[in-house]
Amino acid sequence: MKKFKNITIGGIESKVFNLVLVTILLILAVLTIATILQSNRLTAQVEETSEKQRAAVTTEVGSVMDTVVRSSMDQLMQKEAEITDSLFSDVRNQVILLGQYAATVLSSPEAFPAHSWVQPDPSLDGQTEAVVIPAEGVDLGDEAVRSRLDLAANLSDMMVDLCSVYGMDHLYIGFPEGTFLSVSDKASGWLDGDGQPISYDPTTRDWYQQAVEAGELVFTELEADGKESDQLTIECAMPVYNADGELLGVVGADLYLTSMQKAVQESDQNGGFLAVINKDGHVICSPRTEGEFKVETGAAEEDLRISGNNALAALVTEALEKKTDVQLVELEDGVWYMMGIPMKTVGWTMIAAFSEATALMPAEELSARYESIRDEGTEVYRSSIRHAQWILLGVLLVLSALLIVNAVVIGKRIVKPLNTITRRIASISEENPEFRMEDAYRTGDEVEALSESFAALSHRTVEYVQEVKRVTAEKERINSELTMAKEIQGSQLPRIFPPYPNNPHFDLYASMTPAREVGGDFYDFFLVDDDHLAMVMADVSGKGVPAALFMMIAKTLIKNRLQSGEGLANVLANVNNQLMEGNAAGMFVTAWVGVLTISTGEGVAVNAGHEHPIIRRAGGKFEMVKYRHSLSMAVLEDACFRDHRFELCPGDTLFVYTDGVMEATSKTDELMGEERVLDALNENPDADPQTLLHNVKAAIDRFVDGAEQFDDITMLALRYNGN
C-alpha cells in the first residue's frame, strides 16, 4: 500500500472502489433503461400503493387507538375504584374497632368508672366532642338511663381520637332505650332554632334497624346529607352484643362521598364519564342528565341488570361480581367502550365509559391528511422521474467507456487472501485455539493489517480464557469454604426445639438469618444448673468470616464463664478483657445476657450496648423495656458492667433480638423501626415463641419487599409458664 496526500493507493479500499464503480455503472445503465420504459406504470403503482398505505394506516391507527383506550381505561379504573373502595374499607375498620371496644366497655360495667358527658352546646362548635341526645320522652335523670350513659361515656375519648386521627366526620352509638352518643365538630346541629336540644331516637333510624336485623356490620343506601343536601352520604353501622347475645347498642359512622361525587361529576369530559351503580343495579352517581345513566329516584329508578339493553345489563351484572373486560356497548347516543370494577366493601360497582366516535377521530383526521400529502407527493414524484430519466441517460453515455475494467483480476486479488484467513479461522478448535500470522496474509494492504490485529486479539483471548478458568476455580473453592463455614457456624447454635421438652416451666424458640453466607450475630441458651437458665443475644461488629470467627470466640468465652458460677457482671467483665487481648482488628460485641431462676421467675441481666429487650406481661401487649446500658465488650479494658434485675410471672413473654430486626430496610430506605416490630408481636400476642418469631420475620419480609439486607436478623423468645 502507498499513500499520496492522504489518498491510499493499492489498498482494499481502492480495489473495492474500482470493483463497485464498475458494478454501479452497469446497474445504472440497466436501471436507466428500465426506468425509461416503465416510468408510467411505476407511477400508477405508486399511486395504488399510497392508497393501500392510507387504508392500512387508517386501520392500524384505529386498532392502536382501540388498544390505547382499553389499556388506559383498565389502569385508570383500577386506581379510581381502589381509592373509592378504600374510603368504605377505612370506615368499616374504624366502626369494627369502635364496636369491639364498645362490647368490652358495655359488657363490663364493674371494670370501668362512671364518665362525664354533656348535651349539645353551641360553644362546642369547631371542637370534636361527644354529646348525648335523647329520644323524645326519655328521661336523662332516670338512674338506669344515666348509668348506661355514664358507662358508655368511657367510649368518648376513643371516638374523639378516631375522628381526629382518621379524619372521620361523625361517629355515634345508639342504645335500645332511645339515647344517642354522638361525636362530631358540629354540636349546634342538634339544637333547634331556640338553642334547645332536639330529640333523636336512634332505634327508628335505618342504620340502627338494618344493623340489628342483619346482626352484623352493614352499609345503608346512599342518600343526601340532612344538613348539607348537596353532599352524598352513606352510613356504616354494627350491632354490639354481650356474651349472652343481648343487644347493647349499635355503633355507626357517617361517610361523606364528596371526593367520589366530585370525581364522577368531573369525569364527563373528553368523550368519557364515570358512573356508580349500587347492588340493586340503580345508578346512584353519574354526570349524565339523559339516557341510561341518568340518576333517577323513587319509582323512576331502573335496575340496569334487567335493562332492555342486553349488553348493558350483562356488563352491569358482571361488574357487580368482578372486574370486567373493556366491552363495546351501544347506548341511545352512540357506541361506548365500557368496563366495570366492583367496590367489594359496599357491594357497588364503578362503570367507566369512553365514546367510540371520540376514539376513532384521530384515525379519520389522519386519513384526510394522508390523502392530501399523497396527491402532492405523486405530482412531485412524476416530475422527479422525468428529470431523473434525462440525467441517468447522460451519465450512462459518459461513463460507458469505463466498463472495460478487469473486474475478475481485481476480485481475485481481494478474495484469495480473505479466503485463506476464513479457512484458518474455521479450523480454530480447543486443540488449536490460536490464530497466528502467516506469509499468506502479508499482502501489503488492509488484509495484512487485519490479520495482524486478529492474531494479536486471538493471543490475548487465549490468555484471557486461561485466566478466567483460574479465577473460576478459585471462586468455586472460596464458595465451598464459605458454605462449610456457614454449616459450622449454624451447628454451634442451638437448633433443636423445643430444647427442654421435659421442662414445663418455660417455652423457648430462637432463630438467626445471616445477611451473608456467615454472620456476626449469635444467640445461645443453656442450663447453668437445674434451676437457672442462661440466655445470650449478641451482635459482633462487621460481617462475613472475620465477624463469624470473633462471634465463635465470644460465644465460647461467655458460656464457659457463665457455667463457672461467677456473677453475671463479673462474667462479662472477664470476657471483655479476654476479647481485648490481641484484638488488632478493633472488633467489638454488643450483648444482652440474662440468667433466669426457673422456679421463681426472678432474673438478672446485663445489657452491654445491645438493643432494649421487649416483654409482654400476661394478658397485655408487648412493650419495650428501656434502662441504662453498659459499654459494649472489647471496647475498653477493665470496663465495668451493671446487673439489671427483672421478674417474669407465669404467662409473661420475653423477646430479645439484634439490631438487624429494627434496622431492616425497605426499597425506599425506610427502617422497620420499633413501632412496626411491636405491631408484629402484638398481632398475635398469645402465640407460642416459635409463632411469634415467624410473625416478626414475615412482617420484616413484607416490609422490605425483596430489598437487599445488610445486617443479620437474630431473635429469641421465651414464655415463662412458672411452676
C-alpha positions as a printed Julia matrix, in Angstrom:
723×3 Matrix{Float64}:
   0.0     0.0     0.0
   1.15    3.55   -0.76
  -0.18    6.85    0.43
  -0.08   10.08   -1.58
  -1.5    13.19    0.11
  -3.79   11.14    2.43
  -5.01    9.03   -0.52
  -4.41    5.26   -0.17
  -3.28    3.63   -3.41
  -3.3    -0.16   -3.78
  -5.31   -0.9    -0.64
  -8.54   -2.82   -0.3
 -10.42    0.44   -0.19
  -9.27    1.39   -3.72
  -9.74   -2.14   -5.01
 -13.28   -2.34   -3.7
 -13.98    1.16   -5.01
 -12.93    0.15   -8.53
 -15.0    -3.02   -8.47
 -18.04   -1.28   -7.03
 -17.68    1.56   -9.53
 -17.87   -0.87  -12.43
 -20.84   -2.62  -10.91
 -22.64    0.67  -10.27
 -22.15    1.72  -13.88
 -23.69   -1.48  -15.13
 -26.58   -1.22  -12.69
 -27.18    2.42  -13.59
 -27.39    1.54  -17.24
 -29.9    -1.21  -16.65
 -31.95    0.86  -14.22
 -32.0     3.85  -16.55
 -33.35    1.82  -19.43
 -35.88    0.09  -17.17
 -36.94    3.42  -15.68
 -37.49    4.99  -19.08
 -39.6     2.05  -20.27
 -41.7     1.64  -17.13
 -41.98    5.12  -15.6
 -45.69    5.45  -16.35
 -46.54    2.0   -14.97
 -44.41    2.67  -11.87
 -46.21    5.96  -11.25
 -49.54    4.16  -11.31
 -48.22    1.54   -8.92
 -47.0     4.25   -6.54
 -50.45    5.81   -6.5
 -52.09    2.45   -5.89
 -49.6     1.65   -3.11
 -50.18    5.03   -1.49
 -53.89    4.36   -1.39
 -53.32    0.98    0.22
 -50.93    2.55    2.72
 -53.54    5.19    3.58
 -56.13    2.5     4.22
 -53.65    0.39    6.21
 -52.51    3.36    8.3
 -56.11    4.35    9.0
 -56.95    0.81   10.06
 -53.79    0.49   12.15
 -54.36    3.83   13.89
 -57.92    2.77   14.67
 -56.61   -0.5    16.09
 -53.94    1.32   18.11
 -56.5     3.78   19.48
 -58.74    0.85   20.41
 -55.83   -0.75   22.31
 -54.85    2.55   23.95
 -58.42    3.22   25.09
 -58.8    -0.27   26.55
 -55.43   -0.14   28.33
 -55.98    3.39   29.67
 -59.49    2.6    30.91
 -58.23   -0.51   32.68
 -55.42    1.34   34.5
 -57.43    4.45   35.4
 -60.49    2.5    36.52
 -58.48    0.15   38.71
 -56.91    3.1    40.53
 -60.18    5.07   40.86
 -62.14    2.04   42.16
 -59.43    1.14   44.67
 -59.31    4.72   46.0
 -63.1     4.86   46.35
 -63.37    1.4    47.91
 -60.62    2.28   50.4
 -62.93    5.03   51.76
 -65.53    2.43   52.69
 -62.9    -0.04   53.93
 -61.34    2.57   56.28
 -64.73    3.48   57.77
 -65.63   -0.2    58.12
 -62.4    -0.89   60.02
 -62.94    2.04   62.4
 -66.56    1.02   63.09
 -65.41   -2.55   63.84
 -62.72   -1.19   66.18
 -65.25    1.01   67.98
 -67.75   -1.85   68.14
 -65.24   -4.21   69.71
 -64.26   -1.63   72.32
 -67.92   -0.82   72.99
 -68.67   -4.51   73.59
 -65.83   -4.64   76.12
 -66.96   -1.49   77.97
 -70.71   -2.15   77.95
 -70.27   -5.82   78.95
 -68.06   -4.96   81.94
 -69.7    -2.15   83.95
 -67.75   -3.1    87.04
 -64.41   -2.6    85.22
 -65.0     0.96   84.07
 -65.76    4.04   86.21
 -68.58    6.46   85.52
 -67.51    9.0    82.9
 -68.93   12.51   82.5
 -70.95   13.51   79.41
 -72.66   16.63   78.11
 -75.6    17.64   75.96
 -75.26   19.74   72.8
 -73.92   23.25   73.33
 -73.26   25.85   70.57
 -69.96   26.73   72.24
 -68.64   23.27   71.26
 -68.85   24.03   67.51
 -65.49   23.52   65.82
 -64.39   21.09   68.57
 -64.61   17.34   68.14
 -66.63   16.44   71.25
 -69.04   13.72   72.39
 -72.6    14.8    73.22
 -75.72   12.91   74.33
 -79.07   13.3    72.54
 -82.15   11.53   73.97
 -85.26   10.4    72.12
 -88.48   12.19   72.9
 -89.86   11.01   76.26
 -86.54    9.63   77.53
 -85.64   10.99   80.97
 -81.9    11.53   81.26
 -82.34   11.72   85.03
 -83.55    8.13   85.17
 -81.0     6.07   87.09
 -80.86    3.2    84.57
 -80.5     5.6    81.62
 -77.88    7.7    83.38
 -75.91    4.6    84.46
 -75.84    3.4    80.86
 -74.65    6.79   79.61
 -72.05    7.11   82.41
 -70.62    3.76   81.31
 -70.89    4.48   77.56
 -69.15    7.83   78.0
 -65.92    5.83   78.51
 -66.03    5.43   74.71
 -65.9     9.21   74.19
 -62.12    9.56   74.16
 -61.69    6.75   71.65
 -64.45    8.15   69.41
 -62.89   11.63   69.52
 -59.46   10.16   68.72
 -60.84    8.2    65.74
 -62.47   11.35   64.36
 -59.34   13.47   64.9
 -56.69   10.98   63.78
 -58.53    9.38   60.84
 -60.46   12.49   59.73
 -63.89   10.93   60.26
 -66.82   13.38   60.26
 -69.31   11.71   62.59
 -69.12    8.69   64.94
 -72.01    7.62   67.15
 -73.63    4.86   69.18
 -77.36    4.37   69.76
 -78.88    2.47   72.69
 -82.11    0.44   72.84
 -83.7     2.82   75.37
 -83.52    5.67   72.82
 -80.39    7.57   73.87
 -77.7     8.55   71.37
 -73.99    9.34   71.97
 -72.62   11.39   69.05
 -69.12   12.68   68.25
 -68.63   15.44   65.65
 -67.47   19.05   65.44
 -70.98   20.43   64.82
 -72.73   20.34   68.2
 -75.17   23.1    67.16
 -76.65   20.71   64.59
 -78.5    19.03   67.47
 -80.18   22.29   68.6
 -83.43   23.81   67.38
 -83.97   27.47   66.48
 -84.32   28.37   70.16
 -81.0    26.74   71.06
 -82.71   23.78   72.77
 -81.57   20.17   72.23
 -83.74   18.35   69.72
 -84.9    14.79   70.29
 -83.41   11.95   68.25
 -84.49    8.31   68.51
 -81.75    6.11   67.0
 -83.93    2.99   67.18
 -86.19    4.39   64.43
 -83.32    5.06   62.02
 -82.45    2.89   59.02
 -78.84    2.42   60.1
 -79.9     1.12   63.54
 -82.69   -1.12   62.27
 -80.67   -2.58   59.36
 -77.7    -3.4    61.62
 -79.96   -5.09   64.23
 -81.85   -7.02   61.55
 -78.66   -8.22   59.86
 -76.87   -8.93   63.17
 -73.62   -7.73   61.62
 -71.93   -4.69   60.07
 -73.98   -3.05   57.29
 -73.84   -0.07   54.94
 -77.07    1.86   54.33
 -78.25    3.12   50.99
 -76.75    6.31   49.57
 -78.67    9.49   50.41
 -78.27   13.27   50.52
 -76.99   14.51   53.87
 -79.74   16.02   56.03
 -77.64   19.06   56.94
 -75.82   19.62   53.64
 -78.1    18.3    50.92
 -75.57   18.73   48.14
 -73.33   16.05   49.66
 -73.94   12.31   49.26
 -73.52   10.25   52.41
 -73.67    6.61   53.47
 -73.84    5.2    56.98
 -71.87    2.22   58.3
 -73.33    0.55   61.41
 -72.62   -2.55   63.52
 -74.65   -4.06   66.42
 -72.93   -4.65   69.77
 -73.88   -7.69   71.84
 -72.77   -9.08   75.21
 -71.7   -12.68   75.79
 -75.38  -13.73   76.22
 -76.36  -12.28   72.84
 -78.2    -9.32   74.35
 -78.18   -6.19   72.18
 -76.2    -3.47   73.97
 -76.34   -0.85   71.25
 -75.41   -0.04   67.64
 -72.25    1.87   66.69
 -72.06    3.75   63.42
 -70.31    6.38   61.31
 -71.27    8.8    58.52
 -69.15    8.74   55.35
 -69.43   11.77   53.06
 -68.69   10.73   49.49
 -67.57   14.21   48.43
 -64.41   13.05   46.65
 -66.23   10.24   44.81
 -69.07   12.59   43.85
 -66.6    15.23   42.6
 -64.56   12.69   40.6
 -67.7    11.32   38.94
 -69.13   14.76   38.14
 -65.82   15.96   36.67
 -65.36   12.81   34.58
 -67.84   13.93   31.86
 -65.25   15.41   29.52
 -63.04   14.48   26.57
 -65.53   11.85   25.45
 -65.79    9.77   28.66
 -67.57    9.58   32.0
 -67.8     7.53   35.25
 -70.93    6.22   36.99
 -71.55    4.37   40.28
 -74.14    1.56   40.4
 -75.44    0.14   43.7
 -76.07   -3.51   44.46
 -79.68   -3.19   43.19
 -78.47   -2.07   39.75
 -79.55    1.57   40.27
 -77.44    4.5    39.06
 -76.65    6.44   42.25
 -73.95    8.8    40.99
 -73.4     9.96   37.41
 -72.69   13.19   35.49
 -75.19   12.22   32.77
 -78.52   14.06   32.67
 -80.1    11.94   29.92
 -80.09    8.31   28.81
 -79.5     5.06   30.6
 -77.02    6.51   33.15
 -79.21    9.35   34.33
 -79.67    9.35   38.14
 -83.34    8.68   39.0
 -85.13    8.46   42.34
 -88.16    6.65   43.68
 -90.3     4.74   41.2
 -88.28    6.09   38.23
 -85.16    4.16   39.3
 -84.26    1.49   36.75
 -82.43   -1.75   37.54
 -79.8    -1.83   34.78
 -79.35   -5.57   35.37
 -82.72   -6.17   33.71
 -82.48   -3.31   31.21
 -83.81   -3.8    27.7
 -80.24   -3.18   26.55
 -78.9    -6.75   26.89
 -75.24   -5.81   26.51
 -75.53   -3.12   29.21
 -77.48   -5.47   31.53
 -74.85   -8.2    31.17
 -71.99   -5.73   31.81
 -73.61   -4.31   34.98
 -74.48   -7.8    36.3
 -70.89   -9.0    35.79
 -69.35   -5.76   37.16
 -71.19   -6.19   40.48
 -69.4    -9.53   40.9
 -65.95   -8.99   39.39
 -63.79   -6.73   37.24
 -64.94   -6.87   33.6
 -63.04   -6.6    30.36
 -63.46   -3.48   28.23
 -66.54   -4.05   26.03
 -68.35   -2.13   23.31
 -71.9    -1.25   24.4
 -74.42    0.64   22.27
 -76.4     3.32   24.14
 -79.02    5.78   22.94
 -76.36    8.36   22.0
 -73.84    6.06   20.33
 -71.4     3.2    20.88
 -69.21    3.33   24.03
 -66.22    1.45   25.37
 -67.25    0.28   28.85
 -65.82   -1.62   31.78
 -66.71   -2.07   35.45
 -64.83   -2.77   38.68
 -66.71   -3.83   41.86
 -66.31   -2.0    45.2
 -66.47   -5.14   47.33
 -66.78   -3.39   50.7
 -70.26   -1.99   49.9
 -71.28   -4.28   47.03
 -71.37   -1.44   44.45
 -69.56   -1.14   41.14
 -67.98    1.71   39.22
 -68.6     1.88   35.46
 -66.3     3.77   33.09
 -67.36    4.71   29.55
 -65.5     6.27   26.6
 -67.05    7.23   23.25
 -66.01    5.07   20.3
 -66.51    8.07   17.99
 -64.02   10.11   20.02
 -61.51    7.25   19.98
 -61.67    6.88   16.16
 -61.49   10.64   15.44
 -57.63   10.69   15.16
 -57.74    7.9    12.54
 -60.23    9.83   10.37
 -58.2    13.04   10.62
 -55.0    11.18    9.78
 -56.66    9.61    6.71
 -57.67   13.01    5.3
 -54.2    14.45    5.92
 -52.52   11.4     4.37
 -54.64   11.74    1.2
 -53.63   15.38    0.77
 -49.94   14.56    1.21
 -50.26   11.63   -1.22
 -51.62   13.8    -4.02
 -48.88   16.36   -3.55
 -46.18   13.68   -3.4
 -47.44   11.93   -6.53
 -47.07   15.09   -8.6
 -43.58   15.71   -7.26
 -42.69   12.08   -7.99
 -43.79   12.32  -11.62
 -41.73   15.45  -12.17
 -38.69   13.91  -10.49
 -38.91   10.74  -12.58
 -38.85   12.7   -15.82
 -35.88   14.74  -14.66
 -34.01   11.65  -13.45
 -34.51    9.86  -16.74
 -32.55   12.52  -18.64
 -29.82   12.65  -16.01
 -29.34    8.87  -15.98
 -29.22    8.74  -19.74
 -26.47   11.37  -19.84
 -24.45    9.64  -17.09
 -24.72    6.32  -18.95
 -23.3     7.8   -22.19
 -20.38    9.49  -20.41
 -19.34    6.51  -18.28
 -19.93    3.67  -20.75
 -16.24    3.7   -21.73
 -15.23    2.66  -18.19
 -16.97   -0.76  -18.46
 -13.73   -2.4   -19.72
 -12.24   -2.55  -16.18
 -10.92   -6.05  -15.4
 -13.27   -6.95  -12.52
 -12.15  -10.58  -12.48
  -8.47   -9.77  -11.8
  -9.32   -7.24   -9.11
 -11.72   -9.68   -7.5
  -9.09  -12.42   -7.28
  -6.56  -10.14   -5.64
  -9.11   -9.22   -2.98
 -10.76  -12.58   -2.37
  -7.81  -15.0    -2.3
  -6.13  -13.85    0.98
  -9.53  -13.39    2.61
 -10.49  -16.98    1.75
  -7.23  -18.19    3.3
  -8.0   -16.28    6.51
 -11.55  -17.66    6.57
 -10.35  -21.29    6.3
  -7.82  -20.75    9.12
 -10.45  -19.21   11.39
 -12.8   -22.14   10.68
 -10.06  -24.58   11.76
  -9.7   -23.0    15.23
 -10.61  -25.56   17.92
  -9.89  -26.46   21.52
  -6.71  -28.28   20.44
  -5.61  -25.42   18.16
  -7.23  -22.32   19.7
  -4.93  -19.51   18.48
  -4.79  -17.67   15.12
  -1.18  -16.89   14.13
   0.27  -14.63   11.44
   1.46  -16.41    8.22
   3.16  -15.31    4.98
  -0.06  -15.85    3.02
  -1.61  -12.88    4.82
   1.24  -10.47    4.04
  -0.44   -8.75    1.1
   0.78   -5.24    1.84
  -2.75   -3.88    2.3
  -5.57   -3.85    4.84
  -5.76   -7.69    4.75
  -2.3    -7.82    6.31
  -3.26   -5.23    8.94
  -6.46   -7.15    9.7
  -4.53  -10.43   10.05
  -2.03   -8.87   12.43
  -4.81   -7.37   14.57
  -6.74  -10.63   14.65
  -3.61  -12.62   15.56
  -2.92  -10.27   18.49
  -6.56  -10.45   19.58
  -6.54  -14.24   19.34
  -3.44  -14.44   21.52
  -4.95  -12.16   24.17
  -8.22  -14.15   24.06
  -6.41  -17.44   24.72
  -4.61  -15.85   27.68
  -7.88  -14.39   28.96
  -9.66  -17.78   28.78
  -6.88  -19.34   30.82
  -7.14  -16.55   33.41
 -10.95  -16.97   33.58
 -10.55  -20.7    34.21
  -8.1   -19.99   37.03
 -10.32  -17.32   38.63
 -13.42  -19.53   38.33
 -11.68  -22.4    40.05
 -10.52  -20.1    42.87
 -14.04  -18.66   43.25
 -15.54  -22.16   43.48
 -13.0   -23.04   46.17
 -13.88  -19.91   48.2
 -17.62  -20.56   47.83
 -17.13  -24.12   49.02
 -15.21  -22.92   52.07
 -17.89  -20.28   52.83
 -20.6   -22.92   52.62
 -18.69  -25.11   55.03
 -18.15  -22.11   57.36
 -21.9   -21.41   57.31
 -22.65  -25.03   58.24
 -20.07  -24.96   61.05
 -21.45  -21.66   62.39
 -25.01  -22.98   62.29
 -24.01  -26.16   64.12
 -22.66  -24.07   67.02
 -26.06  -22.5    67.71
 -28.81  -24.48   69.47
 -31.13  -25.7    66.73
 -33.29  -28.38   68.39
 -36.68  -27.09   69.51
 -38.2   -27.46   71.97
 -34.79  -27.57   73.68
 -36.04  -28.98   77.02
 -39.25  -30.93   76.25
 -39.42  -32.37   79.76
 -39.26  -28.94   81.42
 -42.8   -27.45   81.58
 -41.69  -24.22   83.27
 -40.91  -22.33   80.04
 -41.14  -22.46   76.23
 -38.25  -21.12   74.14
 -37.5   -20.58   70.45
 -34.69  -18.75   68.6
 -33.62  -18.12   65.01
 -30.83  -16.43   63.02
 -30.91  -15.3    59.36
 -27.43  -14.13   58.27
 -27.15  -11.28   55.73
 -24.23  -13.12   54.06
 -23.01  -16.72   53.94
 -21.81  -16.31   57.51
 -22.77  -13.63   60.03
 -21.67  -11.94   63.22
 -24.9   -12.35   65.2
 -25.38  -15.25   67.6
 -27.77  -16.47   70.24
 -27.28  -19.11   72.92
 -29.18  -20.63   75.82
 -28.29  -23.38   78.25
 -28.98  -24.58   81.8
 -26.36  -23.36   84.24
 -27.87  -25.83   86.7
 -31.29  -27.42   87.22
 -32.85  -24.12   88.34
 -31.04  -21.49   86.24
 -31.41  -20.85   82.51
 -28.85  -18.65   80.75
 -29.79  -16.71   77.58
 -27.42  -14.79   75.29
 -28.24  -12.48   72.35
 -25.19  -10.79   70.79
 -24.01   -8.94   67.69
 -20.38   -8.72   66.55
 -19.32   -5.63   64.59
 -18.6    -6.27   60.93
 -19.78   -9.01   58.56
 -18.57  -12.15   56.88
 -15.89  -14.59   58.01
 -13.99  -12.22   60.41
 -17.2   -11.47   62.3
 -18.11  -15.16   62.39
 -14.72  -16.1    63.88
 -14.95  -13.35   66.51
 -18.51  -14.5    67.23
 -17.33  -18.08   67.94
 -14.71  -16.79   70.39
 -17.18  -14.53   72.21
 -19.84  -17.26   72.42
 -17.4   -19.78   73.86
 -15.97  -17.36   76.44
 -19.44  -16.24   77.65
 -20.72  -19.79   78.0
 -17.64  -21.05   79.82
 -17.7   -18.13   82.27
 -21.44  -18.46   82.97
 -21.07  -22.17   83.72
 -18.32  -21.4    86.22
 -20.89  -19.83   88.58
 -19.5   -16.27   88.59
 -21.78  -13.24   88.97
 -23.17  -12.03   85.67
 -21.45   -8.6    85.74
 -18.11  -10.26   86.54
 -18.63  -12.77   83.73
 -18.93  -10.01   81.13
 -16.05   -8.03   82.67
 -13.74  -11.08   82.36
 -14.96  -11.87   78.82
 -14.42   -8.21   77.9
 -10.76   -8.34   78.98
 -10.2   -11.64   77.19
 -11.64  -10.24   73.95
  -9.4    -7.18   74.24
  -6.29   -9.39   74.05
  -4.87   -9.37   70.52
  -7.93   -7.58   69.08
  -5.9    -5.79   66.39
  -8.94   -5.52   64.1
 -10.75   -3.41   66.7
 -13.9    -5.57   66.62
 -16.43   -5.33   69.44
 -19.53   -7.16   70.68
 -22.9    -5.86   71.86
 -24.76   -8.39   74.0
 -27.78   -8.94   76.19
 -27.05  -11.74   78.68
 -29.62  -12.92   81.22
 -29.91  -15.69   83.8
 -33.44  -16.75   84.84
 -34.23  -18.58   88.09
 -36.73  -21.12   86.69
 -38.53  -21.87   89.95
 -39.28  -18.22   90.88
 -39.17  -16.27   87.61
 -36.55  -13.92   89.05
 -33.76  -12.96   86.73
 -30.69  -10.82   86.32
 -29.45   -9.38   83.01
 -26.59   -7.29   81.69
 -27.08   -5.19   78.56
 -23.67   -4.47   77.02
 -24.59   -1.81   74.44
 -27.31   -4.03   72.93
 -30.93   -3.45   71.86
 -33.58   -2.99   74.57
 -35.46   -6.2    75.44
 -39.24   -6.43   74.87
 -41.56   -8.02   77.46
 -45.23   -8.88   77.39
 -46.96   -9.31   80.7
 -49.69  -11.98   80.82
 -52.85  -10.7    79.13
 -51.2    -7.47   77.99
 -49.23   -6.26   74.99
 -45.55   -6.39   74.13
 -43.7    -3.31   75.35
 -40.05   -2.29   75.16
 -38.19   -2.23   78.49
 -35.62    0.56   78.47
 -32.86    1.02   81.04
 -29.31    2.29   81.05
 -26.85    0.13   79.09
 -23.32   -0.89   79.93
 -20.47   -0.4    77.46
 -20.07   -2.89   74.58
 -17.48   -5.63   75.09
 -13.97   -5.35   73.58
 -14.17   -1.55   73.56
 -12.41   -0.6    76.82
 -10.16   -2.75   79.02
 -11.34   -3.28   82.63
 -14.78   -1.85   81.77
 -17.5    -2.23   84.43
 -20.85   -3.89   83.73
 -24.11   -3.39   85.66
 -26.66   -6.04   86.63
 -30.33   -5.33   85.93
 -32.83   -7.42   87.86
 -36.2    -8.4    86.45
 -39.01  -10.83   87.23
 -41.21  -12.93   84.95
 -44.64  -14.05   86.12
 -46.49  -17.05   84.69
 -47.73  -16.17   81.19
 -45.09  -13.44   80.64
 -43.06  -13.49   77.41
 -39.53  -12.14   76.84
 -38.31  -11.15   73.32
 -34.65  -10.24   72.63
 -33.08   -9.54   69.23
 -30.23   -7.9    67.32
 -30.29   -4.56   65.5
 -30.96   -6.3    62.18
 -34.62   -6.57   63.24
 -35.23   -2.86   63.87
 -32.92   -1.76   61.02
 -34.4    -3.95   58.26
 -34.61   -1.56   55.29
 -37.28   -1.24   52.61
 -36.75   -0.34   48.95
 -37.35    3.3    49.89
 -34.58    3.21   52.55
 -37.12    3.27   55.4
 -36.27    1.34   58.59
 -38.56   -1.3    60.11
 -38.44    0.54   63.45
 -39.73   -0.11   66.96
 -43.4     0.53   66.22
 -43.64   -1.99   63.35
 -41.82   -4.66   65.37
 -44.21   -4.17   68.31
 -47.18   -4.32   65.89
 -45.89   -7.64   64.52
 -45.52   -9.07   68.06
 -48.94   -7.8    69.12
 -50.58   -9.21   66.01
 -50.99  -12.45   67.98
 -49.51  -11.81   71.45
 -50.75  -15.12   72.88
 -48.89  -17.16   70.24
 -46.14  -19.56   71.24
 -42.5   -18.37   70.9
 -41.97  -20.08   67.54
 -45.07  -18.47   66.04
 -44.07  -15.07   67.47
 -40.7   -15.22   65.71
 -42.31  -16.39   62.48
 -44.78  -13.47   62.66
 -41.96  -10.95   63.14
 -39.9   -12.46   60.28
 -42.96  -12.45   58.0
 -43.61   -8.8    58.87
 -39.97   -7.93   58.06
 -40.17   -9.76   54.72
 -43.35   -7.94   53.77
 -41.81   -4.6    54.76
 -38.5    -4.96   52.9
 -40.32   -6.46   49.85
 -37.23   -8.11   48.42
 -34.79   -5.28   49.16
 -31.21   -6.46   49.91
 -30.43   -6.57   53.63
 -27.03   -5.75   55.09
 -27.4    -7.0    58.66
 -28.14  -10.36   60.29
 -31.62  -10.91   61.76
 -31.45  -12.84   65.05
 -34.29  -13.29   67.57
 -35.1   -15.26   70.75
 -38.45  -15.55   72.56
 -39.13  -17.16   75.95
 -42.54  -17.68   77.54
 -42.39  -18.28   81.3
 -45.02  -20.79   82.49
 -43.99  -20.88   86.16
 -44.39  -23.92   88.36
